[in-house]
Amino acid sequence: MSDDKEQKEKTDVEELRQVLDVVAERVPGLVRGLRDVLYSKEAAENMADAVATFYKKLVEAGMPKEDALDMARGYMINLRDVFKNVDLGSKKETEEDD
């Protein structure tokens, strides 16, 4: 392999490493920010209003209350399921603080 080609591969690997370092550094913070927005008091109030309105409209349209309740439960997004497998970097931050 020529020296130029070898040097280009080393440069490409280093650039990729830098990009991945930036991604690893920033993505957990973005996910935490998203989680905080979704779990805020305001978000909870908005979700409660939306679910209540959805349920009320179903009942007003003549759907049996039990069926409307089941549909309203399905309407909600279970955020724990969305975030349960996402590493938010808390372990890494704890280790760095020590």
C-alpha positions in Angstrom: 0.0 0.0 0.0 1.4 3.4 -0.9 2.2 6.0 1.8 -0.3 8.4 0.4 -3.1 5.9 0.5 -2.2 4.8 4.0 -2.1 8.4 5.1 -5.5 9.1 3.6 -7.0 6.1 5.4 -5.5 7.3 8.7 -7.0 10.7 8.1 -10.4 9.3 7.2 -10.4 7.1 10.3 -9.4 10.1 12.5 -12.1 12.3 10.9 -14.7 9.5 11.6 -13.5 9.2 15.2 -13.9 13.0 15.7 -17.5 12.9 14.2 -18.4 9.9 16.4 -17.0 11.7 19.5 -19.2 14.7 18.8 -22.2 12.5 18.3 -21.5 10.6 21.5 -21.1 13.9 23.4 -24.2 15.7 22.1 -26.9 13.0 21.5 -27.4 12.1 25.1 -28.0 15.8 26.0 -30.5 16.1 23.1 -32.4 13.0 24.3 -32.4 14.3 27.9 -33.7 17.6 26.6 -36.5 15.9 24.7 -37.3 13.8 27.7 -37.5 16.8 29.9 -39.9 18.6 27.5 -42.1 15.6 27.2 -42.2 15.0 31.0 -42.8 18.6 32.0 -45.8 19.8 33.9 -47.1 21.6 30.8 -46.7 18.5 28.7 -48.6 16.4 31.3 -51.4 19.0 31.4 -51.6 19.1 27.6 -51.6 15.2 27.3 -54.3 15.0 30.0 -56.5 17.6 28.1 -56.0 15.8 24.8 -56.8 12.3 26.3 -59.9 13.7 28.1 -61.1 15.5 25.0 -60.6 12.3 22.9 -62.5 10.2 25.4 -65.3 12.8 25.7 -65.7 13.0 21.9 -65.9 9.2 21.6 -68.6 9.0 24.2 -70.5 12.0 22.7 -70.4 10.1 19.3 -72.2 7.2 20.9 -69.4 4.9 21.7 -69.8 2.8 24.9 -67.8 4.3 27.8 -65.8 1.2 28.3 -64.7 1.0 24.7 -64.0 4.8 24.7 -61.8 4.3 27.8 -59.8 1.5 26.1 -59.3 3.7 23.1 -58.2 6.7 25.2 -55.7 4.5 27.0 -54.3 3.4 23.6 -54.2 7.0 22.5 -51.6 7.9 25.2 -47.9 7.4 24.4 -46.1 5.5 27.0 -42.9 7.5 27.2 -41.2 4.9 29.5 -41.4 2.5 26.7 -39.9 5.0 24.3 -37.0 5.8 26.6 -36.4 2.5 28.4 -33.6 1.4 26.2 -32.0 4.8 25.7 -28.8 5.5 27.6 -29.1 9.1 28.7 -25.5 9.3 29.8 -26.3 9.4 33.5 -23.9 6.6 34.3 -21.1 8.3 32.4 -21.7 11.7 34.1 -21.7 10.0 37.5 -18.4 8.3 36.8 -16.9 11.6 35.6 -18.0 13.4 38.7 -16.1 11.0 41.0 
